[in-house]
């Protein structure tokens, strides 16, 4: 399941706004760093490592998923499309509560030019313009799902991350963040598709038509 990195967006998270531009995704797991690392690593081992994309309306493209490992400390997951790096997810594991728990921090980065090529011609083409902070926010349900599986001693499975629909995700937010989501949607619908990170910075700094 190569969609591990982009899954939250591709499965319906849609255009969502964060309260902090560029925020990482974080999750505390009530297990030791060793157990938590092993659980996340196991989930990645269940992800298919390569194949060919199959987006309806798009051009099939070979992909490869590479995982670099630093035991109990870091997992760096890189997704390649036709040999070009399209996205990466950097997982860090930090001990909490004297090692009884673990803070998992994930930072996801997308190469927008590669993603736009991979998604060209599909109904998901606009996701190639999604800024990194959107990818980081959309990864949070995945981390929560993995944390629950690891804490309960279940086999962690990144292919079944419990993604939420946009409506369910939005309804779970506090009112002020729901307002930001609505503002971003209005802004995103009216703006030209240019540089996503520059647009996001302008939006979070107040330079947008929807206002803050």
N, C-alpha and C positions, 0 to 999 in steps of 0.2 A: 504494500500500500504506500506508493511513493508520495501520496498527498499528505503525509504526516506533517510536513512543515506548513503547507498552505491549507490544510484541512479546515481549520476554523472559519476561514473566509469562504472557501469553496463549498462548504456545507451549509452556508446560509447566514453567517454572522453579519455579512453585508458591510455597509459603511458606518463605522462606529467611531465615536470621538472619545479621547482620553482626557482625564483631568490634568495630566502632566505630560507634556510632549516628550517623547522618547523614553517613557517609563519602561522598566523591565517588568517581566512577569515573575512574581514571587509566590512561593507556597511553602509553608512549614509542614514537615512530615514528622509524625511522632514515632520515628525510627532512627537508628543510628545512621551516620553518614555511609557506612559500609553497606548496610541493608538497603538504604534508599538508593544509593548508586547502583547496587545490583538489580534493584527493581526496575529502575529506568533503563538500565543497559539491557535487561531482559526484554522490555517493551520494544526497544529499538531492534533487537535481534529478530523480533517477530515481523518487522517491516521488510517488505520485499526490497532488495538492494538494487534492482535495476530492471529495465524493460523498455517499453515504448508507451508514450502518452496516448490517451484515447479520448480527448475532448471532442464532443460533437461539433462539427463545423470547422475544426482546426486541422492543422497538418500534423500527422503522427511524428513524434520526435523522440529519439532515444534519451533515456535519463539514467542517472546513477546516483545512489545514496551512499555517501562515505561517512564513517564514524571514526573519529580519533579519540582515544581513551587515555585518561590519566586516572587510574583506579582510586575510587573514593573521593575524588576531587573535581573532575571535569570530564564532560562529554561534549565534543564538538561535532555536530552533525552538518554535513554539507550536501546540498542537492545540486546536481549538475544536469543541464539540458544540452544535449548534443556537445558535450565536453566543456561547456561554459558554466561557471558557477552562477546559479540562479537565486539561491537562498541558503542561509546558514542559521543554525540554532546553537547557541553556546550555553550549555547547562553547567552551573557551578554548584558545588555542594559544601555548605559551611555548617560546622557543628553548633548546636544550640543546647542549652540546658545541660551543660557538662557532657555532651555527646549523646544524650538520651533522645534528642530530636535533631532534625536537619533542616536548614533553610536552603531550598532549591531556588536558584535564580536563573531565569532563562532570558537570553537576549537574542531576538530574531532580526535578521537583516536580509533584505531582498535587493537583488540587482534588478532595477526596474526595466532596463533595456532588454535583459534576458527574459524576464517574466512576460513582458509585452509580446515578445516574439513567440514564446511558448503558448500564450493564450490567444494569440491573434486569430480572428475569425470566429471565436467562440462567444457564447453569451456571457462569459466571464472575463472578456478582454479588459474591461475597465479595472479589474483587480490588479493589473500590471502597474497601475498608478498608485496603489495603496502605499502610504508612508509606513515606515518601520514601526512607529508607535502603535499603528493600527494592528499590525501583525502581533506585536507584543501583548496588547490587550486581548486579542482574540485567542491567544495561547492559554489564557488563564483557566478556562474550563478544562483543557487538557491536563494541566498540572493538578487541578483539584481531583480529576478522575484518577490519575495515576497515584496521587497521595492516598486516596481512599482504598485503592486496590492494594497498595504496599502495606498500609496500616492494618488491613484486614487479613493479610497473609495470602491474598489472592495472586494469581498469575497476572502481572501487569501487562496490559495489551494496548499499545498505542494505536492500533487499528480500530479500537472501539473506545474513543475518547469521550463519549457522552457530549457531543457538541449540542449547543442550544440553537434553536431558531432565533432569528433576530428579535421577534416579538417577545419570546420568553426571556432572552438575555436582557432586553431593554426593560422589561417589567420588573426584573430583579434589582435594578439599580436604584439608588437613592434619587429623590425628585430632582436635585440639582444636576446630577449626572444625566438623568433622562432629558433634561432641558438641553444640555450640551449635545447629546446625540441628535436631538431634533434640529438644533441649530446647524450642526455639521451636515446633516442630510440636506437641508435647504441650501447651504453654501455649496456643497459638492455638486448638487444638481445644476447649479447655474454657472459654475466656473469652467473655464477651458481646461483640458487635460494637458498640463504642462509638467513642471517639475514637482513631484508630490511632496518631497520633504520641505522645499521652499514654501509651497502652498500651506503646508501644515504649520510651519513656523509663523507665517503671516496670520493664519487663522488664530493660533493660540496667543499671538501678541495683540489681537484685537482688530487686525486689518482685514475684515471680511464683511460681506454684505449682510450677513445674518445677525451680526453683533454678538456680544458675550452675555 
